[in-house]
């Protein structure tokens, strides 16, 4: 596993965070709870950052081959 080239862990974490943010948005406090609602900005930040890093690494890997 080459950490400079591997994009899969970031992609998986980004998808998990995106599902968490979607659950907060769709369900609200009654569905996910107060703590998940309070962590919503951080979850969105992690989702965007992880998906962006995985996209950049995937494009870099695609351009080298």
C-alpha positions as CSV (number, residue, x, y, z in Angstrom):
1,X,0.0,0.0,0.0
2,X,1.5,3.3,-1.1
3,X,0.1,6.1,0.9
4,X,0.9,8.7,-1.7
5,X,-1.1,6.8,-4.4
6,X,-3.9,5.1,-2.4
7,X,-7.2,6.8,-2.7
8,X,-9.6,4.1,-1.4
9,X,-9.4,4.9,2.4
10,X,-10.2,8.5,1.7
11,X,-13.0,7.6,-0.6
12,X,-14.6,5.2,1.9
13,X,-14.3,7.7,4.7
14,X,-15.8,10.4,2.5
15,X,-18.7,8.2,1.6
16,X,-19.4,7.4,5.2
17,X,-19.3,11.0,6.2
18,X,-21.6,11.9,3.3
19,X,-24.1,9.4,4.5
20,X,-23.8,10.8,8.0
21,X,-24.4,14.3,6.8
22,X,-27.4,13.2,4.7
23,X,-28.9,11.4,7.7
24,X,-28.6,14.6,9.8
25,X,-30.1,16.7,6.9
26,X,-33.0,14.3,6.2
27,X,-33.7,13.0,9.6
28,X,-33.1,15.9,11.9
29,X,-32.5,15.9,15.6
30,X,-35.2,13.4,16.3
31,X,-33.6,10.8,14.0
32,X,-29.9,11.1,14.7
33,X,-29.8,12.9,18.1
34,X,-28.4,16.1,19.4
35,X,-24.7,15.2,19.3
36,X,-24.8,14.2,15.6
37,X,-26.6,17.4,14.8
38,X,-24.0,19.4,16.7
39,X,-21.2,17.6,14.8
40,X,-22.8,18.3,11.4
41,X,-20.3,21.0,10.3
42,X,-17.4,18.8,11.1
43,X,-18.9,15.8,9.3
44,X,-19.5,17.9,6.2
45,X,-15.9,19.2,6.4
46,X,-14.5,15.7,6.7
47,X,-16.7,14.5,3.8
48,X,-15.6,17.3,1.4
49,X,-12.0,17.0,2.4
50,X,-11.8,13.2,2.1
51,X,-13.6,13.1,-1.3
52,X,-11.4,15.9,-2.6
53,X,-8.2,14.1,-1.5
54,X,-9.4,10.9,-3.0
55,X,-10.2,12.7,-6.3
56,X,-6.8,14.4,-6.5
57,X,-5.0,11.1,-5.8
58,X,-7.1,9.2,-8.3
59,X,-6.5,11.9,-11.0
60,X,-2.7,11.9,-10.2
61,X,-2.6,8.1,-10.5
62,X,-4.6,8.2,-13.7
63,X,-2.3,10.8,-15.3
64,X,0.9,8.8,-14.5
65,X,-0.3,5.7,-16.2
